[in-house]
Amino acid sequence: MTAVSAAKIAMMKTSTRCLILGLLGLLPVIGLPCAVAALWLSGRIRGREKQLWNPAKPYRLIGVACAAAGTIGWLVIGLLIAMQAVSHGRGDSICGGGSFGWMAE
């Protein structure tokens, strides 16, 4: 096996790993670290793609899309939870009165 073939196989394996981590990035709790790892792997592969053709490039792109959506989604959800916790601690609430409208009665 030549060095070029070995590099392509490594790129394909890393692209597949990026896809798997990107899909896991959509899950709650474990999603954010997996999404960040997928984005990091994608950056490493992208540098190699400038030199060699990557037959698994669609896997990498789907993994990046899922990882980006997971990262943004979980950061927004975390921010909303943090805002709710801070506002609830001060006595006011984003939801109005500290409870849901249909539960207030």
LINQUIPE-V584813 format. One record per residue. N is the residue number from 1. RES is the residue in one letter. SS is DSSP state (2 for helix, 1 for strand, 0 for the rest). Layout:
n/res/ss
N/RES/SS
N/RES/SS
This chain:
n/res/ss
1/M/0
2/T/0
3/A/2
4/V/2
5/S/2
6/A/2
7/A/2
8/K/2
9/I/2
10/A/2
11/M/2
12/M/2
13/K/2
14/T/2
15/S/2
16/T/2
17/R/2
18/C/2
19/L/2
20/I/2
21/L/2
22/G/2
23/L/2
24/L/2
25/G/0
26/L/0
27/L/0
28/P/0
29/V/0
30/I/0
31/G/2
32/L/2
33/P/2
34/C/2
35/A/2
36/V/2
37/A/2
38/A/2
39/L/2
40/W/2
41/L/2
42/S/2
43/G/2
44/R/2
45/I/2
46/R/2
47/G/2
48/R/2
49/E/2
50/K/0
51/Q/0
52/L/0
53/W/0
54/N/0
55/P/0
56/A/0
57/K/2
58/P/2
59/Y/2
60/R/2
61/L/2
62/I/2
63/G/2
64/V/2
65/A/2
66/C/2
67/A/2
68/A/2
69/A/2
70/G/2
71/T/2
72/I/2
73/G/2
74/W/2
75/L/2
76/V/2
77/I/2
78/G/2
79/L/2
80/L/2
81/I/2
82/A/2
83/M/2
84/Q/2
85/A/2
86/V/2
87/S/2
88/H/2
89/G/2
90/R/2
91/G/0
92/D/0
93/S/0
94/I/0
95/C/0
96/G/0
97/G/0
98/G/0
99/S/0
100/F/0
101/G/2
102/W/2
103/M/2
104/A/0
105/E/0
